[in-house]
Amino acid sequence: MATFEEQLKSLESVVERLEKGDLPLEESLALFEQGVALSESCKKELDAAEGRVQVLLQRGRKMEAEDLTLSEDE
């Protein structure tokens, strides 16, 4: 399976080829389909990464809050 970076480069390549506008219709449609699939795959990976970051941030806040809690004796 391709990495996120590889998929993103492929998507950029597809967009560049489509933007030129000199492709036959069938080839343009095939590239468009490929681009949509790559875009969806990249979005899923970004969403998963964002979820992981949110979990880490929440854990960090909880740990920080615990570390900053002072007892009444102090």
mmJSON file of the N, C-alpha and C atoms, coordinates in Angstrom:
{"data_MODEL":{"atom_site":{
"group_PDB":["ATOM","ATOM","ATOM","ATOM","ATOM","ATOM","ATOM","ATOM","ATOM","ATOM","ATOM","ATOM","ATOM","ATOM","ATOM","ATOM","ATOM","ATOM","ATOM","ATOM","ATOM","ATOM","ATOM","ATOM","ATOM","ATOM","ATOM","ATOM","ATOM","ATOM","ATOM","ATOM","ATOM","ATOM","ATOM","ATOM","ATOM","ATOM","ATOM","ATOM","ATOM","ATOM","ATOM","ATOM","ATOM","ATOM","ATOM","ATOM","ATOM","ATOM","ATOM","ATOM","ATOM","ATOM","ATOM","ATOM","ATOM","ATOM","ATOM","ATOM","ATOM","ATOM","ATOM","ATOM","ATOM","ATOM","ATOM","ATOM","ATOM","ATOM","ATOM","ATOM","ATOM","ATOM","ATOM","ATOM","ATOM","ATOM","ATOM","ATOM","ATOM","ATOM","ATOM","ATOM","ATOM","ATOM","ATOM","ATOM","ATOM","ATOM","ATOM","ATOM","ATOM","ATOM","ATOM","ATOM","ATOM","ATOM","ATOM","ATOM","ATOM","ATOM","ATOM","ATOM","ATOM","ATOM","ATOM","ATOM","ATOM","ATOM","ATOM","ATOM","ATOM","ATOM","ATOM","ATOM","ATOM","ATOM","ATOM","ATOM","ATOM","ATOM","ATOM","ATOM","ATOM","ATOM","ATOM","ATOM","ATOM","ATOM","ATOM","ATOM","ATOM","ATOM","ATOM","ATOM","ATOM","ATOM","ATOM","ATOM","ATOM","ATOM","ATOM","ATOM","ATOM","ATOM","ATOM","ATOM","ATOM","ATOM","ATOM","ATOM","ATOM","ATOM","ATOM","ATOM","ATOM","ATOM","ATOM","ATOM","ATOM","ATOM","ATOM","ATOM","ATOM","ATOM","ATOM","ATOM","ATOM","ATOM","ATOM","ATOM","ATOM","ATOM","ATOM","ATOM","ATOM","ATOM","ATOM","ATOM","ATOM","ATOM","ATOM","ATOM","ATOM","ATOM","ATOM","ATOM","ATOM","ATOM","ATOM","ATOM","ATOM","ATOM","ATOM","ATOM","ATOM","ATOM","ATOM","ATOM","ATOM","ATOM","ATOM","ATOM","ATOM","ATOM","ATOM","ATOM","ATOM","ATOM","ATOM","ATOM","ATOM","ATOM","ATOM","ATOM","ATOM","ATOM","ATOM","ATOM","ATOM","ATOM"],
"id":[1,2,3,4,5,6,7,8,9,10,11,12,13,14,15,16,17,18,19,20,21,22,23,24,25,26,27,28,29,30,31,32,33,34,35,36,37,38,39,40,41,42,43,44,45,46,47,48,49,50,51,52,53,54,55,56,57,58,59,60,61,62,63,64,65,66,67,68,69,70,71,72,73,74,75,76,77,78,79,80,81,82,83,84,85,86,87,88,89,90,91,92,93,94,95,96,97,98,99,100,101,102,103,104,105,106,107,108,109,110,111,112,113,114,115,116,117,118,119,120,121,122,123,124,125,126,127,128,129,130,131,132,133,134,135,136,137,138,139,140,141,142,143,144,145,146,147,148,149,150,151,152,153,154,155,156,157,158,159,160,161,162,163,164,165,166,167,168,169,170,171,172,173,174,175,176,177,178,179,180,181,182,183,184,185,186,187,188,189,190,191,192,193,194,195,196,197,198,199,200,201,202,203,204,205,206,207,208,209,210,211,212,213,214,215,216,217,218,219,220,221,222],
"type_symbol":["N","C","C","N","C","C","N","C","C","N","C","C","N","C","C","N","C","C","N","C","C","N","C","C","N","C","C","N","C","C","N","C","C","N","C","C","N","C","C","N","C","C","N","C","C","N","C","C","N","C","C","N","C","C","N","C","C","N","C","C","N","C","C","N","C","C","N","C","C","N","C","C","N","C","C","N","C","C","N","C","C","N","C","C","N","C","C","N","C","C","N","C","C","N","C","C","N","C","C","N","C","C","N","C","C","N","C","C","N","C","C","N","C","C","N","C","C","N","C","C","N","C","C","N","C","C","N","C","C","N","C","C","N","C","C","N","C","C","N","C","C","N","C","C","N","C","C","N","C","C","N","C","C","N","C","C","N","C","C","N","C","C","N","C","C","N","C","C","N","C","C","N","C","C","N","C","C","N","C","C","N","C","C","N","C","C","N","C","C","N","C","C","N","C","C","N","C","C","N","C","C","N","C","C","N","C","C","N","C","C","N","C","C","N","C","C","N","C","C","N","C","C"],
"label_atom_id":["N","CA","C","N","CA","C","N","CA","C","N","CA","C","N","CA","C","N","CA","C","N","CA","C","N","CA","C","N","CA","C","N","CA","C","N","CA","C","N","CA","C","N","CA","C","N","CA","C","N","CA","C","N","CA","C","N","CA","C","N","CA","C","N","CA","C","N","CA","C","N","CA","C","N","CA","C","N","CA","C","N","CA","C","N","CA","C","N","CA","C","N","CA","C","N","CA","C","N","CA","C","N","CA","C","N","CA","C","N","CA","C","N","CA","C","N","CA","C","N","CA","C","N","CA","C","N","CA","C","N","CA","C","N","CA","C","N","CA","C","N","CA","C","N","CA","C","N","CA","C","N","CA","C","N","CA","C","N","CA","C","N","CA","C","N","CA","C","N","CA","C","N","CA","C","N","CA","C","N","CA","C","N","CA","C","N","CA","C","N","CA","C","N","CA","C","N","CA","C","N","CA","C","N","CA","C","N","CA","C","N","CA","C","N","CA","C","N","CA","C","N","CA","C","N","CA","C","N","CA","C","N","CA","C","N","CA","C","N","CA","C","N","CA","C","N","CA","C","N","CA","C","N","CA","C","N","CA","C"],
"label_alt_id":[null,null,null,null,null,null,null,null,null,null,null,null,null,null,null,null,null,null,null,null,null,null,null,null,null,null,null,null,null,null,null,null,null,null,null,null,null,null,null,null,null,null,null,null,null,null,null,null,null,null,null,null,null,null,null,null,null,null,null,null,null,null,null,null,null,null,null,null,null,null,null,null,null,null,null,null,null,null,null,null,null,null,null,null,null,null,null,null,null,null,null,null,null,null,null,null,null,null,null,null,null,null,null,null,null,null,null,null,null,null,null,null,null,null,null,null,null,null,null,null,null,null,null,null,null,null,null,null,null,null,null,null,null,null,null,null,null,null,null,null,null,null,null,null,null,null,null,null,null,null,null,null,null,null,null,null,null,null,null,null,null,null,null,null,null,null,null,null,null,null,null,null,null,null,null,null,null,null,null,null,null,null,null,null,null,null,null,null,null,null,null,null,null,null,null,null,null,null,null,null,null,null,null,null,null,null,null,null,null,null,null,null,null,null,null,null,null,null,null,null,null,null],
"label_comp_id":["MET","MET","MET","ALA","ALA","ALA","THR","THR","THR","PHE","PHE","PHE","GLU","GLU","GLU","GLU","GLU","GLU","GLN","GLN","GLN","LEU","LEU","LEU","LYS","LYS","LYS","SER","SER","SER","LEU","LEU","LEU","GLU","GLU","GLU","SER","SER","SER","VAL","VAL","VAL","VAL","VAL","VAL","GLU","GLU","GLU","ARG","ARG","ARG","LEU","LEU","LEU","GLU","GLU","GLU","LYS","LYS","LYS","GLY","GLY","GLY","ASP","ASP","ASP","LEU","LEU","LEU","PRO","PRO","PRO","LEU","LEU","LEU","GLU","GLU","GLU","GLU","GLU","GLU","SER","SER","SER","LEU","LEU","LEU","ALA","ALA","ALA","LEU","LEU","LEU","PHE","PHE","PHE","GLU","GLU","GLU","GLN","GLN","GLN","GLY","GLY","GLY","VAL","VAL","VAL","ALA","ALA","ALA","LEU","LEU","LEU","SER","SER","SER","GLU","GLU","GLU","SER","SER","SER","CYS","CYS","CYS","LYS","LYS","LYS","LYS","LYS","LYS","GLU","GLU","GLU","LEU","LEU","LEU","ASP","ASP","ASP","ALA","ALA","ALA","ALA","ALA","ALA","GLU","GLU","GLU","GLY","GLY","GLY","ARG","ARG","ARG","VAL","VAL","VAL","GLN","GLN","GLN","VAL","VAL","VAL","LEU","LEU","LEU","LEU","LEU","LEU","GLN","GLN","GLN","ARG","ARG","ARG","GLY","GLY","GLY","ARG","ARG","ARG","LYS","LYS","LYS","MET","MET","MET","GLU","GLU","GLU","ALA","ALA","ALA","GLU","GLU","GLU","ASP","ASP","ASP","LEU","LEU","LEU","THR","THR","THR","LEU","LEU","LEU","SER","SER","SER","GLU","GLU","GLU","ASP","ASP","ASP","GLU","GLU","GLU"],
"label_asym_id":["A","A","A","A","A","A","A","A","A","A","A","A","A","A","A","A","A","A","A","A","A","A","A","A","A","A","A","A","A","A","A","A","A","A","A","A","A","A","A","A","A","A","A","A","A","A","A","A","A","A","A","A","A","A","A","A","A","A","A","A","A","A","A","A","A","A","A","A","A","A","A","A","A","A","A","A","A","A","A","A","A","A","A","A","A","A","A","A","A","A","A","A","A","A","A","A","A","A","A","A","A","A","A","A","A","A","A","A","A","A","A","A","A","A","A","A","A","A","A","A","A","A","A","A","A","A","A","A","A","A","A","A","A","A","A","A","A","A","A","A","A","A","A","A","A","A","A","A","A","A","A","A","A","A","A","A","A","A","A","A","A","A","A","A","A","A","A","A","A","A","A","A","A","A","A","A","A","A","A","A","A","A","A","A","A","A","A","A","A","A","A","A","A","A","A","A","A","A","A","A","A","A","A","A","A","A","A","A","A","A","A","A","A","A","A","A","A","A","A","A","A","A"],
"label_entity_id":["1","1","1","1","1","1","1","1","1","1","1","1","1","1","1","1","1","1","1","1","1","1","1","1","1","1","1","1","1","1","1","1","1","1","1","1","1","1","1","1","1","1","1","1","1","1","1","1","1","1","1","1","1","1","1","1","1","1","1","1","1","1","1","1","1","1","1","1","1","1","1","1","1","1","1","1","1","1","1","1","1","1","1","1","1","1","1","1","1","1","1","1","1","1","1","1","1","1","1","1","1","1","1","1","1","1","1","1","1","1","1","1","1","1","1","1","1","1","1","1","1","1","1","1","1","1","1","1","1","1","1","1","1","1","1","1","1","1","1","1","1","1","1","1","1","1","1","1","1","1","1","1","1","1","1","1","1","1","1","1","1","1","1","1","1","1","1","1","1","1","1","1","1","1","1","1","1","1","1","1","1","1","1","1","1","1","1","1","1","1","1","1","1","1","1","1","1","1","1","1","1","1","1","1","1","1","1","1","1","1","1","1","1","1","1","1","1","1","1","1","1","1"],
"label_seq_id":[1,1,1,2,2,2,3,3,3,4,4,4,5,5,5,6,6,6,7,7,7,8,8,8,9,9,9,10,10,10,11,11,11,12,12,12,13,13,13,14,14,14,15,15,15,16,16,16,17,17,17,18,18,18,19,19,19,20,20,20,21,21,21,22,22,22,23,23,23,24,24,24,25,25,25,26,26,26,27,27,27,28,28,28,29,29,29,30,30,30,31,31,31,32,32,32,33,33,33,34,34,34,35,35,35,36,36,36,37,37,37,38,38,38,39,39,39,40,40,40,41,41,41,42,42,42,43,43,43,44,44,44,45,45,45,46,46,46,47,47,47,48,48,48,49,49,49,50,50,50,51,51,51,52,52,52,53,53,53,54,54,54,55,55,55,56,56,56,57,57,57,58,58,58,59,59,59,60,60,60,61,61,61,62,62,62,63,63,63,64,64,64,65,65,65,66,66,66,67,67,67,68,68,68,69,69,69,70,70,70,71,71,71,72,72,72,73,73,73,74,74,74],
"pdbx_PDB_ins_code":[null,null,null,null,null,null,null,null,null,null,null,null,null,null,null,null,null,null,null,null,null,null,null,null,null,null,null,null,null,null,null,null,null,null,null,null,null,null,null,null,null,null,null,null,null,null,null,null,null,null,null,null,null,null,null,null,null,null,null,null,null,null,null,null,null,null,null,null,null,null,null,null,null,null,null,null,null,null,null,null,null,null,null,null,null,null,null,null,null,null,null,null,null,null,null,null,null,null,null,null,null,null,null,null,null,null,null,null,null,null,null,null,null,null,null,null,null,null,null,null,null,null,null,null,null,null,null,null,null,null,null,null,null,null,null,null,null,null,null,null,null,null,null,null,null,null,null,null,null,null,null,null,null,null,null,null,null,null,null,null,null,null,null,null,null,null,null,null,null,null,null,null,null,null,null,null,null,null,null,null,null,null,null,null,null,null,null,null,null,null,null,null,null,null,null,null,null,null,null,null,null,null,null,null,null,null,null,null,null,null,null,null,null,null,null,null,null,null,null,null,null,null],
"Cartn_x":[0.841,0.0,0.883,0.5,1.272,1.145,2.2,2.161,1.303,0.983,0.201,0.908,2.204,2.976,2.97,3.082,3.044,1.675,0.633,-0.722,-0.945,-0.425,-0.579,0.154,1.355,2.099,1.348,0.772,-0.018,-1.225,-1.873,-3.025,-2.61,-1.489,-0.983,-0.699,-0.145,0.141,-1.143,-2.148,-3.44,-4.031,-3.999,-4.556,-3.811,-2.492,-1.703,-2.077,-2.211,-2.563,-3.959,-4.891,-6.257,-6.319,-5.515,-5.52,-5.011,-4.169,-3.662,-4.797,-5.764,-6.941,-6.74,-5.655,-5.39,-5.587,-6.313,-6.53,-7.862,-7.939,-9.242,-10.221,-11.494,-12.53,-12.402,-12.245,-12.168,-10.976,-9.85,-8.664,-8.877,-9.529,-9.838,-10.751,-11.758,-12.672,-11.951,-11.095,-10.34,-9.43,-8.774,-7.91,-8.724,-9.885,-10.743,-11.158,-11.541,-11.894,-10.725,-9.549,-8.349,-8.102,-8.283,-8.087,-9.061,-10.32,-11.324,-10.943,-10.523,-10.132,-8.922,-7.938,-6.756,-7.131,-8.013,-8.451,-9.159,-10.034,-10.753,-9.796,-8.818,-7.847,-7.011,-6.575,-5.792,-6.631,-7.889,-8.769,-8.942,-9.1,-9.253,-8.002,-6.832,-5.594,-5.454,-5.811,-5.751,-6.722,-7.923,-8.913,-8.408,-7.788,-7.255,-6.119,-5.257,-4.157,-4.684,-5.708,-6.303,-6.898,-7.541,-8.092,-7.018,-5.912,-4.802,-4.237,-4.11,-3.597,-4.542,-5.848,-6.825,-6.705,-6.544,-6.394,-5.137,-4.043,-2.796,-2.914,-3.585,-3.768,-4.624,-5.674,-6.53,-5.76,-4.969,-4.156,-3.175,-2.579,-1.615,-2.251,-3.463,-4.16,-4.474,-4.89,-5.216,-3.964,-2.863,-1.611,-1.145,-1.278,-0.865,-1.725,-3.013,-3.902,-3.55,-3.216,-2.834,-1.527,-0.587,0.704,0.595,-0.381,-0.509,-1.411,-2.067,-2.952,-2.131,-2.412,-1.684,-2.576,-1.951,-2.741,-2.963,-3.927,-4.262,-3.163,-2.281,-1.191,-0.118,-0.033,1.052,0.729],
"Cartn_y":[-1.186,0.0,1.245,2.222,3.45,4.296,5.037,5.934,7.153,7.91,9.127,10.061,10.217,11.124,10.665,9.358,8.82,9.046,8.834,9.048,10.525,11.401,12.834,13.258,12.725,13.019,12.512,11.33,10.782,11.667,12.13,13.012,14.318,14.873,16.1,15.883,14.732,14.397,14.293,13.665,13.526,14.909,15.766,17.116,17.886,17.801,18.491,18.021,16.712,16.173,16.613,16.636,17.06,18.555,19.341,20.787,21.166,20.343,20.627,20.621,19.754,19.724,19.158,18.466,17.942,16.429,15.846,14.399,14.043,12.869,12.399,12.232,12.289,12.232,10.999,9.826,8.587,8.607,9.088,9.159,10.177,11.286,12.291,11.715,10.972,10.36,9.343,8.539,7.544,8.233,9.305,10.045,10.706,11.233,11.851,10.828,9.641,8.565,8.226,8.131,7.837,8.952,10.193,11.329,11.325,11.0,10.934,9.853,8.702,7.608,8.007,8.639,9.089,10.144,11.061,12.11,11.514,10.553,9.904,9.16,8.495,7.758,8.71,9.809,10.801,11.406,11.695,12.275,11.31,10.026,9.042,9.023,9.063,9.047,10.315,11.462,12.713,12.711,12.201,12.11,11.212,10.086,9.17,9.839,10.555,11.253,12.337,13.061,14.095,13.483,12.334,11.647,11.247,10.756,10.366,11.577,12.701,13.925,14.385,14.332,14.74,13.873,12.571,11.67,12.026,12.261,12.61,13.928,14.908,16.191,16.041,15.231,15.012,14.315,13.339,12.645,13.613,14.456,15.429,16.4,16.851,17.774,17.099,15.844,15.12,14.947,14.584,14.402,15.728,16.787,18.097,18.516,18.302,18.664,17.881,16.613,15.818,16.322,16.692,17.152,18.501,19.309,20.634,20.683,19.583,19.543,19.547,20.49,20.615,20.121,19.486,19.043,20.243,20.139,21.245,21.505,20.535,20.676,21.63,21.822,22.65,24.078],
"Cartn_z":[0.0,0.0,0.0,-0.771,-0.893,0.374,0.668,1.819,1.485,2.504,2.31,1.337,1.521,0.674,-0.783,-0.999,-2.367,-3.003,-2.22,-2.728,-3.064,-2.219,-2.461,-3.732,-3.952,-5.183,-6.407,-6.298,-7.406,-7.692,-6.635,-6.799,-7.478,-7.071,-7.69,-9.166,-9.501,-10.89,-11.708,-11.139,-11.821,-12.084,-11.077,-11.223,-12.316,-12.313,-13.338,-14.741,-14.904,-16.22,-16.647,-15.71,-16.036,-16.355,-15.655,-15.877,-17.266,-17.832,-19.179,-20.203,-20.005,-20.847,-22.237,-22.482,-23.829,-23.929,-22.985,-22.965,-23.614,-24.195,-24.696,-23.529,-23.823,-22.796,-21.906,-22.517,-21.724,-20.772,-21.238,-20.38,-19.258,-19.581,-18.556,-17.485,-17.909,-16.937,-16.053,-16.658,-15.88,-14.87,-15.302,-14.383,-13.279,-13.635,-12.636,-11.579,-12.018,-11.072,-10.161,-10.765,-9.984,-8.966,-9.393,-8.499,-7.342,-7.613,-6.546,-5.537,-6.024,-5.125,-4.279,-4.904,-4.164,-3.127,-3.503,-2.593,-1.383,-1.615,-0.509,0.418,-0.172,0.624,1.482,0.881,1.629,2.753,2.484,3.504,4.674,4.38,5.456,6.333,5.701,6.479,7.311,6.733,7.482,8.655,8.434,9.513,10.64,10.273,11.286,12.064,11.362,12.021,12.95,12.504,13.344,14.609,14.469,15.627,16.618,16.1,16.975,17.708,16.999,17.62,18.73,18.47,19.483,20.741,20.552,21.702,22.481,21.779,22.457,23.199,22.591,23.26,24.506,24.425,25.595,26.703,26.331,27.342,27.975,27.148,27.648,28.626,28.324,29.224,30.546,30.483,31.717,32.556,31.915,32.644,33.221,32.453,32.925,34.115,34.015,35.114,36.372,36.231,37.387,37.98,37.126,37.608,38.33,37.945,38.525,39.754,40.069,41.22,42.495,43.355,44.636,45.76,46.724,47.884,48.798,49.709,50.612,51.618,51.869,52.836,52.328,51.034,50.483,50.454],
"occupancy":[1.0,1.0,1.0,1.0,1.0,1.0,1.0,1.0,1.0,1.0,1.0,1.0,1.0,1.0,1.0,1.0,1.0,1.0,1.0,1.0,1.0,1.0,1.0,1.0,1.0,1.0,1.0,1.0,1.0,1.0,1.0,1.0,1.0,1.0,1.0,1.0,1.0,1.0,1.0,1.0,1.0,1.0,1.0,1.0,1.0,1.0,1.0,1.0,1.0,1.0,1.0,1.0,1.0,1.0,1.0,1.0,1.0,1.0,1.0,1.0,1.0,1.0,1.0,1.0,1.0,1.0,1.0,1.0,1.0,1.0,1.0,1.0,1.0,1.0,1.0,1.0,1.0,1.0,1.0,1.0,1.0,1.0,1.0,1.0,1.0,1.0,1.0,1.0,1.0,1.0,1.0,1.0,1.0,1.0,1.0,1.0,1.0,1.0,1.0,1.0,1.0,1.0,1.0,1.0,1.0,1.0,1.0,1.0,1.0,1.0,1.0,1.0,1.0,1.0,1.0,1.0,1.0,1.0,1.0,1.0,1.0,1.0,1.0,1.0,1.0,1.0,1.0,1.0,1.0,1.0,1.0,1.0,1.0,1.0,1.0,1.0,1.0,1.0,1.0,1.0,1.0,1.0,1.0,1.0,1.0,1.0,1.0,1.0,1.0,1.0,1.0,1.0,1.0,1.0,1.0,1.0,1.0,1.0,1.0,1.0,1.0,1.0,1.0,1.0,1.0,1.0,1.0,1.0,1.0,1.0,1.0,1.0,1.0,1.0,1.0,1.0,1.0,1.0,1.0,1.0,1.0,1.0,1.0,1.0,1.0,1.0,1.0,1.0,1.0,1.0,1.0,1.0,1.0,1.0,1.0,1.0,1.0,1.0,1.0,1.0,1.0,1.0,1.0,1.0,1.0,1.0,1.0,1.0,1.0,1.0,1.0,1.0,1.0,1.0,1.0,1.0,1.0,1.0,1.0,1.0,1.0,1.0],
"B_iso_or_equiv":[0.0,0.0,0.0,0.0,0.0,0.0,0.0,0.0,0.0,0.0,0.0,0.0,0.0,0.0,0.0,0.0,0.0,0.0,0.0,0.0,0.0,0.0,0.0,0.0,0.0,0.0,0.0,0.0,0.0,0.0,0.0,0.0,0.0,0.0,0.0,0.0,0.0,0.0,0.0,0.0,0.0,0.0,0.0,0.0,0.0,0.0,0.0,0.0,0.0,0.0,0.0,0.0,0.0,0.0,0.0,0.0,0.0,0.0,0.0,0.0,0.0,0.0,0.0,0.0,0.0,0.0,0.0,0.0,0.0,0.0,0.0,0.0,0.0,0.0,0.0,0.0,0.0,0.0,0.0,0.0,0.0,0.0,0.0,0.0,0.0,0.0,0.0,0.0,0.0,0.0,0.0,0.0,0.0,0.0,0.0,0.0,0.0,0.0,0.0,0.0,0.0,0.0,0.0,0.0,0.0,0.0,0.0,0.0,0.0,0.0,0.0,0.0,0.0,0.0,0.0,0.0,0.0,0.0,0.0,0.0,0.0,0.0,0.0,0.0,0.0,0.0,0.0,0.0,0.0,0.0,0.0,0.0,0.0,0.0,0.0,0.0,0.0,0.0,0.0,0.0,0.0,0.0,0.0,0.0,0.0,0.0,0.0,0.0,0.0,0.0,0.0,0.0,0.0,0.0,0.0,0.0,0.0,0.0,0.0,0.0,0.0,0.0,0.0,0.0,0.0,0.0,0.0,0.0,0.0,0.0,0.0,0.0,0.0,0.0,0.0,0.0,0.0,0.0,0.0,0.0,0.0,0.0,0.0,0.0,0.0,0.0,0.0,0.0,0.0,0.0,0.0,0.0,0.0,0.0,0.0,0.0,0.0,0.0,0.0,0.0,0.0,0.0,0.0,0.0,0.0,0.0,0.0,0.0,0.0,0.0,0.0,0.0,0.0,0.0,0.0,0.0,0.0,0.0,0.0,0.0,0.0,0.0],
"pdbx_formal_charge":[null,null,null,null,null,null,null,null,null,null,null,null,null,null,null,null,null,null,null,null,null,null,null,null,null,null,null,null,null,null,null,null,null,null,null,null,null,null,null,null,null,null,null,null,null,null,null,null,null,null,null,null,null,null,null,null,null,null,null,null,null,null,null,null,null,null,null,null,null,null,null,null,null,null,null,null,null,null,null,null,null,null,null,null,null,null,null,null,null,null,null,null,null,null,null,null,null,null,null,null,null,null,null,null,null,null,null,null,null,null,null,null,null,null,null,null,null,null,null,null,null,null,null,null,null,null,null,null,null,null,null,null,null,null,null,null,null,null,null,null,null,null,null,null,null,null,null,null,null,null,null,null,null,null,null,null,null,null,null,null,null,null,null,null,null,null,null,null,null,null,null,null,null,null,null,null,null,null,null,null,null,null,null,null,null,null,null,null,null,null,null,null,null,null,null,null,null,null,null,null,null,null,null,null,null,null,null,null,null,null,null,null,null,null,null,null,null,null,null,null,null,null],
"auth_seq_id":[1,1,1,2,2,2,3,3,3,4,4,4,5,5,5,6,6,6,7,7,7,8,8,8,9,9,9,10,10,10,11,11,11,12,12,12,13,13,13,14,14,14,15,15,15,16,16,16,17,17,17,18,18,18,19,19,19,20,20,20,21,21,21,22,22,22,23,23,23,24,24,24,25,25,25,26,26,26,27,27,27,28,28,28,29,29,29,30,30,30,31,31,31,32,32,32,33,33,33,34,34,34,35,35,35,36,36,36,37,37,37,38,38,38,39,39,39,40,40,40,41,41,41,42,42,42,43,43,43,44,44,44,45,45,45,46,46,46,47,47,47,48,48,48,49,49,49,50,50,50,51,51,51,52,52,52,53,53,53,54,54,54,55,55,55,56,56,56,57,57,57,58,58,58,59,59,59,60,60,60,61,61,61,62,62,62,63,63,63,64,64,64,65,65,65,66,66,66,67,67,67,68,68,68,69,69,69,70,70,70,71,71,71,72,72,72,73,73,73,74,74,74],
"auth_comp_id":["MET","MET","MET","ALA","ALA","ALA","THR","THR","THR","PHE","PHE","PHE","GLU","GLU","GLU","GLU","GLU","GLU","GLN","GLN","GLN","LEU","LEU","LEU","LYS","LYS","LYS","SER","SER","SER","LEU","LEU","LEU","GLU","GLU","GLU","SER","SER","SER","VAL","VAL","VAL","VAL","VAL","VAL","GLU","GLU","GLU","ARG","ARG","ARG","LEU","LEU","LEU","GLU","GLU","GLU","LYS","LYS","LYS","GLY","GLY","GLY","ASP","ASP","ASP","LEU","LEU","LEU","PRO","PRO","PRO","LEU","LEU","LEU","GLU","GLU","GLU","GLU","GLU","GLU","SER","SER","SER","LEU","LEU","LEU","ALA","ALA","ALA","LEU","LEU","LEU","PHE","PHE","PHE","GLU","GLU","GLU","GLN","GLN","GLN","GLY","GLY","GLY","VAL","VAL","VAL","ALA","ALA","ALA","LEU","LEU","LEU","SER","SER","SER","GLU","GLU","GLU","SER","SER","SER","CYS","CYS","CYS","LYS","LYS","LYS","LYS","LYS","LYS","GLU","GLU","GLU","LEU","LEU","LEU","ASP","ASP","ASP","ALA","ALA","ALA","ALA","ALA","ALA","GLU","GLU","GLU","GLY","GLY","GLY","ARG","ARG","ARG","VAL","VAL","VAL","GLN","GLN","GLN","VAL","VAL","VAL","LEU","LEU","LEU","LEU","LEU","LEU","GLN","GLN","GLN","ARG","ARG","ARG","GLY","GLY","GLY","ARG","ARG","ARG","LYS","LYS","LYS","MET","MET","MET","GLU","GLU","GLU","ALA","ALA","ALA","GLU","GLU","GLU","ASP","ASP","ASP","LEU","LEU","LEU","THR","THR","THR","LEU","LEU","LEU","SER","SER","SER","GLU","GLU","GLU","ASP","ASP","ASP","GLU","GLU","GLU"],
"auth_asym_id":["A","A","A","A","A","A","A","A","A","A","A","A","A","A","A","A","A","A","A","A","A","A","A","A","A","A","A","A","A","A","A","A","A","A","A","A","A","A","A","A","A","A","A","A","A","A","A","A","A","A","A","A","A","A","A","A","A","A","A","A","A","A","A","A","A","A","A","A","A","A","A","A","A","A","A","A","A","A","A","A","A","A","A","A","A","A","A","A","A","A","A","A","A","A","A","A","A","A","A","A","A","A","A","A","A","A","A","A","A","A","A","A","A","A","A","A","A","A","A","A","A","A","A","A","A","A","A","A","A","A","A","A","A","A","A","A","A","A","A","A","A","A","A","A","A","A","A","A","A","A","A","A","A","A","A","A","A","A","A","A","A","A","A","A","A","A","A","A","A","A","A","A","A","A","A","A","A","A","A","A","A","A","A","A","A","A","A","A","A","A","A","A","A","A","A","A","A","A","A","A","A","A","A","A","A","A","A","A","A","A","A","A","A","A","A","A","A","A","A","A","A","A"],
"auth_atom_id":["N","CA","C","N","CA","C","N","CA","C","N","CA","C","N","CA","C","N","CA","C","N","CA","C","N","CA","C","N","CA","C","N","CA","C","N","CA","C","N","CA","C","N","CA","C","N","CA","C","N","CA","C","N","CA","C","N","CA","C","N","CA","C","N","CA","C","N","CA","C","N","CA","C","N","CA","C","N","CA","C","N","CA","C","N","CA","C","N","CA","C","N","CA","C","N","CA","C","N","CA","C","N","CA","C","N","CA","C","N","CA","C","N","CA","C","N","CA","C","N","CA","C","N","CA","C","N","CA","C","N","CA","C","N","CA","C","N","CA","C","N","CA","C","N","CA","C","N","CA","C","N","CA","C","N","CA","C","N","CA","C","N","CA","C","N","CA","C","N","CA","C","N","CA","C","N","CA","C","N","CA","C","N","CA","C","N","CA","C","N","CA","C","N","CA","C","N","CA","C","N","CA","C","N","CA","C","N","CA","C","N","CA","C","N","CA","C","N","CA","C","N","CA","C","N","CA","C","N","CA","C","N","CA","C","N","CA","C","N","CA","C","N","CA","C","N","CA","C","N","CA","C","N","CA","C","N","CA","C"],
"pdbx_PDB_model_num":[1,1,1,1,1,1,1,1,1,1,1,1,1,1,1,1,1,1,1,1,1,1,1,1,1,1,1,1,1,1,1,1,1,1,1,1,1,1,1,1,1,1,1,1,1,1,1,1,1,1,1,1,1,1,1,1,1,1,1,1,1,1,1,1,1,1,1,1,1,1,1,1,1,1,1,1,1,1,1,1,1,1,1,1,1,1,1,1,1,1,1,1,1,1,1,1,1,1,1,1,1,1,1,1,1,1,1,1,1,1,1,1,1,1,1,1,1,1,1,1,1,1,1,1,1,1,1,1,1,1,1,1,1,1,1,1,1,1,1,1,1,1,1,1,1,1,1,1,1,1,1,1,1,1,1,1,1,1,1,1,1,1,1,1,1,1,1,1,1,1,1,1,1,1,1,1,1,1,1,1,1,1,1,1,1,1,1,1,1,1,1,1,1,1,1,1,1,1,1,1,1,1,1,1,1,1,1,1,1,1,1,1,1,1,1,1,1,1,1,1,1,1]
}}}
